[in-house]
Amino acid sequence: MSKVAVVILNWNGREFLRKFLPSVIEHSQLDAEIIIADNASTDSSLEFMQESFPNIRVIQNRTNGGFAKGYNDALKQVEAEYYILLNSDIEVTSNWINPVIELMDSDPKIGACQPKIRSFHHRETFEYAGAAGGYIDKYGYPFCRGRIFQHLEEDLGQYNDTREIFWATGACLFVRSELFHEFGGLDEDFFAHMEEIDFCWRLKNEGYKIMYCPDSYVFHVGGGTLPKKSARKTYLNFRNNLSLLYKNLPSNQLFRVFLVRFPLDGVAALKFLLEGGFEDCLAVLRAHLYFYRNFSHLNLKRKARKHNAVDCIYKGHLITDYYIHKRKRFSQLDESKF
């Protein structure tokens, strides 16, 4: 069994493999096994791998079940102490693996970890999907150190401290394989988006820590599968966020949180409509219909989980902080509310 396996989930990403796989091999082959998990691609990805990288192991999933099922299916076939779930649109750097593994080796209660995520196209700026570690506020809005909503900070070394966080990005997720399988992997109902937050919350409810390691950094393109402005992405984000909250919140917080979230989602739908985003408005409504229609199914999942008060949830209201108080940097948030 390898100590570390880098597993890249690919779906019609031949060009990303061509562009970024060489850097992964160069900076990882001495520290980890490298595996491509192909999610039933219909482009020439498999032919490209066979011709250009015949020595790299390829796992072929029979169907494209999205990010969650794709990794669940592939990782059943991978034996390693640690998995690194790595997006195909990431450029890694020298010695990107060892600092994170050393941190996780130092404490068996660290269940998952992420490196610093910077933008491939704007290399001094944090990247949306992860930045310097993920958080959510008390109403379930995700944000990061270095990224609040669409505002991205320049990396000036302000987040160069090793720190416990709430969620680690699925774009470059280091996780103990034993815990990944013990707690059921990623929720396949999510398909894509926020499944890593759901998994990290599950780990935290079980008493494990999620960490950020600044001594490792990678560059992420972002939006490789779905463009940033996409009604499909809007639907998945709103749908999965409601599911995330219902499955994981402590019972004494459920009513209060949803009492606020439902009207806020209505405001978001109206905002989309007024800005000409009819498809996005419809996506929010579809997300709520899914939640109501699948409530019994979600309730079964909720009953199968622990629900504890956990660290690193921001007790403030991110929307108020951002839009009213104009606090667009993580450092401007009230530290006492974490």
N, C-alpha and C positions, 0 to 999 in steps of 0.2 A: 504494500500500500504506500502510495506517495504521501509525503507530508502535506504538500500543497498542490492543488489542481486549479489551473486557470481555465474556466469554461466560458467560451464565447458563444452566445446564442445568435444564430444567423438566420435571417429570413430575407431572401432576395437582396442580400448585401454584398454581392460580388465586388463592387467597387470599394466598399469599406474594407473588405478583406485584403484586397490588393494594396490599398493605401496604408492600412494600419497593422496588419498582421506581422509584417517584417519587424516593426519596432517591438511588438510583443515578444516575438521569438528572440530578438537580440537581447532584450533586457530581462527575460524571464526563464530561458531554457535551462539555466544552471540552478534555478531555485524552485522550479515547479514543472509539472506536466502540463502541456498545453493541449486543449481539446476544443474542437469546433462542434457545437450541437446545432445541426441544421434542422430548422423548423419547417420541413416540407417546402423548401424553396422551389420556385418555378422558373427562376433565372438560371444562369450557368454557374452558380456557386459551387456545386459539387464537382463539375468538370474542371473548374478552375483550381479547386483544392487538389484534385488528383494530379493535375498537370504541373502545378507550381509548388505545392507543398505536400508531396506524397508521404512524407514521414510524420505528418501531423495527424493525430487520431481524429476521425470524424464519426460522430454519432448521428444517425439519421432518424429523426422523429417521423412517424407515419403521417401525422396531421399537424396543421398549424393551430394549436390551441392557445396562442398568445404567449406572452412573456411568462406567465405563471405556470401554465401546464407544460410549456416548452422546457423550462428548467426542471420542473418536477420529474418529467419523463426522462430527461437526459441524466440527471444526477443519481437516479436509481442505478445507473450503470457506471458510476465513477466512485472509486475507492480512494479516499484521501482523508487526512485529519482535518484539513481546512479546504473549503471551496472559496474561489474568487469568482463571483459572477460578474463578468466584464462585458460591457457593451461593445459591439463591433466598431463603433465610431469613436473609439478612444485611442489616443496616442499615449503610451506609457513612457516613463523616463527611467534613467539609470537607478538601480537599487530601490525600486518602488515597492517591492514585496517584503523584504526583510524587516524594515522598521515596524510595519503593521503586525507581522507574525510575532516579532519579539515582544511587542506590547501585549498581544493576546496570550502568548505563552506565560507572561508574567502574572496573569490573574485568571484562574479558571472560571470566574464569574463573568468575564467578558464574552458575550455570546456572538457579537458582530461588531464590525468596525469599518470605517471608510477612510481613505486618504483625502487630501485636499483636491478639490475638483475645480480646475480653471478652464476658461473658454479656449477652444482650439483656434477660433477666428480672432479673438481679442485676448491675447495671451497673458496680459497683466490683470485681467478681470476674472472674478469668480464666475462659474457657470451655473446656470439655473438649477440643474438637477443635482443638488447636493452641496455645492459650494464648500463651506467649512463646517458642515454638520447640520442635520435636520432637526426641526422642532415643530410643534403645533401649538396653537393657542387653545383656550378652554372651550372654544366652539368648533374646533377641528380644522382650522385653517393652517395648512402647512407653510413653513417658511424655513430659512436657513440663516446661519451666520454668514453674512456676505450677500444674502439675497432675500428681500422681502417683496412679495408679489413680483412685479416685473422689474424692480429696481435692483441692479447688480452693482456691487462695490468693486473698486479696484483693490487688488491684493497688495497691501502695503506692509504686510507682516503683522497686522493687527489681530489676526486669529492664529497665531503660531504656537498656541498652547495646546497640549494634549488634554482632552476634556471629554466628560461624559455628555452624550447628546440624547435626543429622543429617538431619532431614526437615522439610519445610514442609507445612502443612496443605492438604488438597485443598479445604477450605471457602473458601479465598482464596489461591490459588496463582498467583504471578507466575512465568512461565517463558519462556525464549527460544524462540520458535517454531521456529527452525532446529534446536535440540537436541531439542525435542519430537518432531519428525518424524524426525530422524536416528537417534534411539534407539528408535523404534517406538512412541512414545506410551505410553499406559497399558495394562497387561496385561489384556486383555478376559476372561481366565479368572477374574479376581478378581471380576468383576461390580460389587461395591462393597465398600469397607472395605480399607484398607491399600495400595491401588494407588498412592497418592501416595508412601508410604514405599518401596515397591518401585521406583518411578521415580526417586526421589531417590537411593536406594542405587546404582542403575544409573549415574546421573550421577557420583556420587562415585567409583565404580569406574573411571570414565573420566577422572578427574582434575579434575572441576568441584566448585565449592563451593556449598553451600546456606546461605542467610543469613536472619537475622531483623532486621527494621527496626522499631524501636520508635517512630519518628517518624510512623508511620501506624498507625491503629487502627480496628477495625470491631467491630460487635456482632452476635453469632451466636445464633440461637434454639437450634439443635441438635436432633437427633432428628426432623427434618422428614419424612424418608422412612420410616425404621424407628424405632419407639419404643426408648428406651434398654433397656428390659427386653423382649427379644424373642429367642425361640429361633432365629429366622432370623438375627438379628444375631450371636448366639453362634456359630452354625455358620460364618458367613462370617469372623468374627474368628479363630477357631481354624484353620479350613481355610487361610485366606490367610496367616496367620502362619507356618504350616509351609512353605508354598510359598515365601514370602518368604525364609526362612532357607536353604532348600535351594538356591534359585537364586543367592543372592548371597554366601554365606559362603566365605571362603578354604578350600581343600581341607584344610589342616591343622587346621581348627577344626570341621569337619562332625561327625565321630564324637563328639567331646567334648560338643558342644552338644546333639545329639540324645539322647545318653545321659542327659542331665539333663532335657531337655524332655519326653520321652515319659512318665516317671514323674510329672512335675509336672502334665502334662495329665490324667493319671489321678487325681491328687489333686483337681484342679479339678472333674472329672466327679463324683467322690464327694461333694465339698462341695455341688455343685448338688443331688444326690440327697438328701442329709441335710437340706437346707433346703427340700425339697419341690419342687425344680425339675426334675422328671422330663424335661420337654421339653428343657431346657438340657443335662442330662446326656446325653441321646440325641444332641443336636447335637454335643457334643464327640466322641462315638464316630463319628458320621457324618463328621465332619471328618477323623478319622484314616483311616477307610475310603477316603475320597476320595484322601488322600495316597498310600496304598499302591497303590490301583488305577491311579492316574495317574502313578506313579513314572517310567515310561519317557518319558512326555510331558514331565514336569518336567526329566528329565535332558537331553533335547534342548535345552530352554530354557537350562539351566545351561551346557551346552557352548558356547552362542552368546554367552556373556557373559565379561567379565573378572572376576577375583576377587582384589581387592587388600586389603591391610590399610588401613582408612580411619579418618579422625579422627571424633571425637564419638560413638563407641560407649562406653557406660559399662561399665567392666571389673569393676564390682561386681555383686552379686546383688540386684536390686531387691526381690524378694519377701522376702528376709531383712531388708533394710534397713527395709522398710515394716512388715512384720507382727511381726518380732521386736525390732528396734532402734527401732521407732516413728519412723522418719525420714520424715515426711510432706510435708516441704517440699524443694524442689530444693536450696536453700541448705544443707540439712543433710547432703547427700550428700558423699562424699569427692571433692573437686575433683581430686585427684591421679590419680583413676581414670578420668578422661576423656581 
